[in-house]
Amino acid sequence: MIEKKLAENEIIVNMTHLPVEIDSRADTCCLGGNFMVESFTGQVCKVNGFMDEMTVEDIPIATGITGYDIPGGKTILLEFNQSLYFGPKMNHSLINPNQIRYNHWMSKTIHSRLKAISV
């Protein structure tokens, strides 16, 4: 667990440091334990893996926020809308570059792990 002061006005956020992976095979972004929920839509999904035995039901759709440390010691907040929220049940997050591109938020392809993002 990482505790970070994000602003001068005493905003403290406890965040779990977990990997964020780029996955163009996912249909949408999947938010794990390193995201905080801003809001839920009230909708849930049935999520299927590549095998029938890999089905999970009632996964909520949410807007989630995570922090990204940029060079120079600052932290920026990244918000992902209409994402599947797995929370602490998932020890990483999957970001779908196709969903981000569709919403005109990325000008470069990012590879394998989130190292830099162009917004």
Backbone as CSV, one residue per row, in Angstrom:
resi,resn,N_x,N_y,N_z,CA_x,CA_y,CA_z,C_x,C_y,C_z
1,MET,0.856,-1.168,0.000,0.000,0.000,0.000,0.901,1.230,0.000
2,ILE,0.623,2.149,-0.891,1.390,3.391,-1.001,0.497,4.537,-0.567
3,GLU,1.011,5.376,0.310,0.255,6.552,0.723,0.895,7.753,0.058
4,LYS,0.116,8.535,-0.669,0.650,9.629,-1.461,-0.127,10.898,-1.220
5,LYS,0.600,11.992,-1.047,-0.041,13.298,-0.951,-0.126,13.834,-2.374
6,LEU,-1.341,14.032,-2.878,-1.521,14.409,-4.272,-1.668,15.915,-4.474
7,ALA,-1.889,16.649,-3.403,-2.047,18.095,-3.538,-1.648,18.755,-2.229
8,GLU,-1.459,20.028,-2.263,-1.080,20.773,-1.074,-2.188,20.812,-0.037
9,ASN,-3.421,20.574,-0.419,-4.559,20.682,0.488,-4.832,19.392,1.247
10,GLU,-3.780,18.662,1.625,-3.911,17.501,2.490,-4.744,16.363,1.911
11,ILE,-4.763,16.194,0.613,-5.490,15.061,0.032,-4.569,13.851,0.082
12,ILE,-4.941,12.873,0.872,-4.140,11.664,1.024,-4.909,10.510,0.376
13,VAL,-4.221,9.762,-0.455,-4.844,8.633,-1.127,-4.010,7.393,-0.842
14,ASN,-4.642,6.351,-0.373,-3.966,5.073,-0.186,-4.167,4.259,-1.454
15,MET,-3.058,3.910,-2.110,-3.157,3.173,-3.365,-2.290,1.936,-3.286
16,THR,-2.771,0.867,-3.863,-1.998,-0.355,-3.964,-1.197,-0.297,-5.256
17,HIS,0.092,-0.560,-5.168,0.956,-0.527,-6.338,0.887,-1.885,-7.037
18,LEU,0.168,-1.927,-8.158,-0.001,-3.147,-8.946,0.236,-2.825,-10.416
19,PRO,0.579,-3.823,-11.223,0.818,-3.565,-12.648,-0.444,-3.175,-13.416
20,VAL,-0.237,-2.349,-14.427,-1.280,-2.012,-15.396,-0.768,-2.513,-16.740
21,GLU,-1.497,-3.430,-17.347,-1.064,-4.040,-18.597,-1.936,-3.567,-19.752
22,ILE,-1.322,-3.432,-20.897,-2.040,-3.082,-22.116,-2.512,-4.380,-22.753
23,ASP,-3.818,-4.485,-23.014,-4.387,-5.720,-23.545,-5.413,-5.401,-24.622
24,SER,-5.005,-5.531,-25.884,-5.920,-5.233,-26.990,-6.893,-6.380,-27.241
25,ARG,-6.729,-7.501,-26.561,-7.661,-8.626,-26.729,-8.872,-8.486,-25.825
26,ALA,-8.765,-7.672,-24.795,-9.911,-7.451,-23.907,-10.932,-6.575,-24.636
27,ASP,-12.201,-6.758,-24.338,-13.245,-5.944,-24.963,-13.322,-4.554,-24.364
28,THR,-12.925,-4.424,-23.125,-12.992,-3.147,-22.421,-11.922,-3.141,-21.339
29,CYS,-11.728,-2.020,-20.705,-10.754,-1.924,-19.621,-11.261,-2.695,-18.409
30,CYS,-10.351,-3.371,-17.727,-10.660,-4.146,-16.530,-9.846,-3.573,-15.384
31,LEU,-10.530,-3.059,-14.376,-9.876,-2.350,-13.284,-9.677,-3.278,-12.094
32,GLY,-8.420,-3.372,-11.647,-8.071,-4.234,-10.523,-7.922,-3.448,-9.228
33,GLY,-7.123,-4.008,-8.328,-6.956,-3.456,-6.996,-6.218,-2.141,-6.923
34,ASN,-5.653,-1.674,-8.026,-4.951,-0.386,-8.026,-5.841,0.756,-8.531
35,PHE,-7.138,0.538,-8.558,-8.093,1.578,-8.956,-9.055,1.858,-7.813
36,MET,-9.443,3.116,-7.693,-10.492,3.532,-6.778,-11.722,3.853,-7.618
37,VAL,-12.884,3.484,-7.142,-14.119,3.734,-7.890,-14.598,5.150,-7.629
38,GLU,-14.833,5.874,-8.726,-15.456,7.191,-8.621,-16.981,7.038,-8.598
39,SER,-17.490,6.156,-9.493,-18.931,5.920,-9.528,-19.224,4.602,-10.237
40,PHE,-20.354,4.025,-9.880,-20.860,2.824,-10.540,-22.029,3.230,-11.429
41,THR,-22.211,2.516,-12.541,-23.335,2.819,-13.439,-24.624,2.156,-12.982
42,GLY,-24.512,1.154,-12.121,-25.691,0.376,-11.733,-25.885,-0.839,-12.619
43,GLN,-25.061,-0.968,-13.655,-25.134,-2.117,-14.554,-24.061,-3.124,-14.192
44,VAL,-24.318,-4.396,-14.497,-23.339,-5.458,-14.292,-23.222,-6.279,-15.575
45,CYS,-22.120,-7.008,-15.696,-21.874,-7.831,-16.885,-21.528,-9.256,-16.496
46,LYS,-21.774,-10.136,-17.429,-21.282,-11.504,-17.352,-20.036,-11.524,-18.227
47,VAL,-18.912,-11.903,-17.662,-17.627,-11.840,-18.370,-17.181,-13.258,-18.683
48,ASN,-16.887,-13.499,-19.968,-16.425,-14.808,-20.411,-14.960,-14.732,-20.821
49,GLY,-14.203,-15.773,-20.414,-12.824,-15.910,-20.867,-12.796,-16.687,-22.161
50,PHE,-11.640,-17.182,-22.510,-11.521,-17.926,-23.761,-12.017,-19.363,-23.618
51,MET,-12.399,-19.772,-22.403,-12.990,-21.089,-22.170,-14.296,-20.904,-21.398
52,ASP,-15.268,-21.762,-21.638,-16.567,-21.651,-20.962,-16.440,-21.684,-19.443
53,GLU,-15.437,-22.403,-18.927,-15.246,-22.514,-17.477,-14.756,-21.208,-16.857
54,MET,-14.408,-20.237,-17.666,-13.848,-18.983,-17.166,-14.885,-17.863,-17.183
55,THR,-16.079,-18.143,-16.735,-17.156,-17.155,-16.719,-17.311,-16.592,-15.311
56,VAL,-17.418,-15.274,-15.228,-17.658,-14.590,-13.955,-18.896,-13.724,-14.152
57,GLU,-19.830,-13.805,-13.223,-21.071,-13.050,-13.358,-21.103,-11.853,-12.417
58,ASP,-21.959,-10.911,-12.758,-22.228,-9.730,-11.927,-21.003,-8.863,-11.670
59,ILE,-20.223,-8.604,-12.703,-19.092,-7.679,-12.591,-19.623,-6.273,-12.842
60,PRO,-19.464,-5.366,-11.880,-20.018,-4.021,-12.050,-19.254,-3.181,-13.067
61,ILE,-19.979,-2.292,-13.729,-19.385,-1.327,-14.650,-19.204,-0.030,-13.866
62,ALA,-17.990,0.541,-13.975,-17.678,1.693,-13.134,-16.758,2.674,-13.845
63,THR,-16.655,3.852,-13.260,-15.608,4.813,-13.588,-14.586,4.699,-12.482
64,GLY,-13.332,4.424,-12.857,-12.275,4.232,-11.871,-11.115,5.179,-12.093
65,ILE,-10.389,5.444,-11.020,-9.252,6.366,-11.054,-8.045,5.672,-10.447
66,THR,-6.891,5.873,-11.096,-5.618,5.392,-10.550,-4.588,6.496,-10.706
67,GLY,-3.491,6.365,-10.003,-2.410,7.342,-10.103,-1.281,6.815,-10.965
68,TYR,-0.599,7.721,-11.649,0.563,7.369,-12.463,1.669,8.354,-12.138
69,ASP,2.799,7.825,-11.677,3.933,8.675,-11.329,4.728,9.023,-12.581
70,ILE,4.804,10.301,-12.883,5.558,10.754,-14.056,6.955,11.186,-13.601
71,PRO,7.924,11.216,-14.510,9.257,11.683,-14.137,9.186,13.085,-13.528
72,GLY,9.990,13.309,-12.525,9.980,14.590,-11.838,9.251,14.518,-10.510
73,GLY,8.685,13.355,-10.192,8.072,13.153,-8.891,6.612,13.528,-8.769
74,LYS,5.973,13.926,-9.850,4.543,14.265,-9.773,3.706,13.034,-10.087
75,THR,2.489,13.049,-9.560,1.528,11.981,-9.834,0.345,12.580,-10.573
76,ILE,-0.023,11.939,-11.682,-1.224,12.369,-12.399,-2.297,11.318,-12.164
77,LEU,-3.543,11.748,-12.208,-4.657,10.824,-12.050,-5.199,10.458,-13.416
78,LEU,-5.419,9.171,-13.630,-5.985,8.666,-14.875,-7.370,8.117,-14.575
79,GLU,-8.356,8.568,-15.348,-9.737,8.152,-15.142,-10.183,7.296,-16.318
80,PHE,-10.797,6.166,-16.015,-11.294,5.258,-17.046,-12.781,5.052,-16.829
81,ASN,-13.576,5.395,-17.845,-15.024,5.269,-17.791,-15.463,3.945,-18.410
82,GLN,-16.683,3.526,-18.073,-17.298,2.334,-18.667,-16.351,1.137,-18.627
83,SER,-15.802,0.865,-17.461,-14.836,-0.221,-17.292,-15.404,-1.287,-16.365
84,LEU,-14.919,-2.505,-16.542,-15.309,-3.594,-15.643,-14.500,-3.464,-14.365
85,TYR,-15.167,-3.443,-13.208,-14.467,-3.264,-11.948,-14.364,-4.591,-11.200
86,PHE,-13.126,-5.117,-11.129,-12.842,-6.340,-10.387,-12.285,-6.020,-9.004
87,GLY,-11.719,-4.830,-8.841,-11.183,-4.403,-7.555,-10.104,-5.325,-7.033
88,PRO,-10.063,-5.542,-5.723,-8.991,-6.333,-5.122,-8.984,-7.807,-5.533
89,LYS,-10.035,-8.279,-6.222,-10.043,-9.670,-6.708,-9.035,-9.866,-7.847
90,MET,-8.561,-8.770,-8.442,-7.632,-8.855,-9.569,-6.343,-8.117,-9.195
91,ASN,-5.194,-8.808,-9.311,-3.920,-8.227,-8.872,-3.195,-7.441,-9.961
92,HIS,-3.927,-7.023,-10.971,-3.400,-6.163,-12.035,-4.613,-5.531,-12.727
93,SER,-4.378,-4.612,-13.623,-5.461,-4.013,-14.413,-5.140,-4.164,-15.881
94,LEU,-6.172,-4.263,-16.702,-6.010,-4.395,-18.153,-6.596,-3.153,-18.818
95,ILE,-5.788,-2.475,-19.583,-6.219,-1.271,-20.295,-6.290,-1.614,-21.776
96,ASN,-7.450,-1.386,-22.358,-7.654,-1.694,-23.769,-7.333,-0.462,-24.611
97,PRO,-6.242,-0.497,-25.407,-5.877,0.672,-26.213,-6.911,1.007,-27.279
98,ASN,-7.676,0.011,-27.735,-8.709,0.279,-28.748,-9.831,1.133,-28.157
99,GLN,-10.218,0.859,-26.924,-11.245,1.654,-26.258,-10.755,3.094,-26.040
100,ILE,-9.491,3.234,-25.674,-8.929,4.570,-25.453,-8.833,5.332,-26.776
101,ARG,-8.355,4.675,-27.821,-8.252,5.319,-29.141,-9.625,5.738,-29.660
102,TYR,-10.615,4.876,-29.459,-11.972,5.163,-29.924,-12.489,6.469,-29.307
103,ASN,-12.079,6.729,-28.083,-12.503,7.944,-27.394,-11.506,9.091,-27.559
104,HIS,-10.568,8.946,-28.505,-9.614,9.995,-28.892,-8.723,10.447,-27.746
105,TRP,-8.257,9.499,-26.899,-7.415,9.859,-25.774,-5.997,9.371,-25.885
106,MET,-5.605,8.742,-26.983,-4.239,8.264,-27.092,-3.754,8.475,-28.515
107,SER,-2.570,9.066,-28.641,-2.033,9.298,-29.970,-0.922,8.311,-30.313
108,LYS,-0.399,7.594,-29.333,0.663,6.621,-29.573,0.253,5.280,-28.985
109,THR,0.784,4.217,-29.568,0.554,2.899,-29.000,1.536,2.700,-27.864
110,ILE,1.060,2.166,-26.766,1.927,1.872,-25.645,2.091,0.362,-25.555
111,HIS,3.247,-0.087,-25.202,3.577,-1.503,-25.268,3.642,-2.152,-23.896
112,SER,3.159,-3.352,-23.812,3.314,-4.310,-22.726,2.971,-3.783,-21.338
113,ARG,3.680,-2.845,-20.815,3.383,-2.249,-19.492,3.283,-0.750,-19.639
114,LEU,2.494,-0.133,-18.787,2.287,1.306,-18.858,3.546,2.018,-18.404
115,LYS,4.328,2.521,-19.359,5.558,3.249,-19.071,5.331,4.738,-19.307
116,ALA,4.701,5.069,-20.391,4.416,6.467,-20.705,3.088,6.511,-21.460
117,ILE,2.368,7.561,-21.283,1.092,7.677,-21.965,1.011,9.055,-22.594
118,SER,0.485,9.141,-23.782,0.374,10.410,-24.491,-1.073,10.821,-24.466
119,VAL,-1.374,11.926,-23.805,-2.755,12.413,-23.728,-2.854,13.832,-24.233
